[in-house]
Amino acid sequence: MKAADAKKIEKMMEKNQQTEKKIKTFEKLLDEMSGVEPQKMHLWLEIYNNATNDRTTASALFTQGFMQLGDSSADHITIGPTLVKYLERMTKSNDQLLSLSQIISKEVEKQTAVDTDDIFSKIEEQK
């Protein structure tokens, strides 16, 4: 194995560790939420895990392909479409994460919403 290949593998491992840290942080955030069904939390964690891993993998592959891209138009013709696909994959992963954040935000709003009927019934009970 070449030294350059070993460094690439090392960098990919570091990226993977960073992704794992992000996933653990997200998992802690979910654990701190109260009143959310465990099935939803598990599904959200899976979505987050898949999206971040997809983005990390696509980013690594894009970087590797971009480094192989030369000045010739032949390189752009052969490697360019593949690089576009990696960029699209990263964009889709970002879109998934944004959609997930909207879903979680709506759930939090639902959990913290004040029911006026409930307030009035509690006031009536205290009388």
Secondary structure, 3 states (H helix, E strand, C coil): CCHHHHHHHHHHHHHHHHHHHHHHHHHHHHHHCCCCCHHHHHHHHHHHHHHHHHHHHHHHHHHHHHHHCCCCHHHHHHHHHHHHHHHHHHHHHHHHHHHHHHHHHHHHHHHHCCCHHHHHHHHHHHC
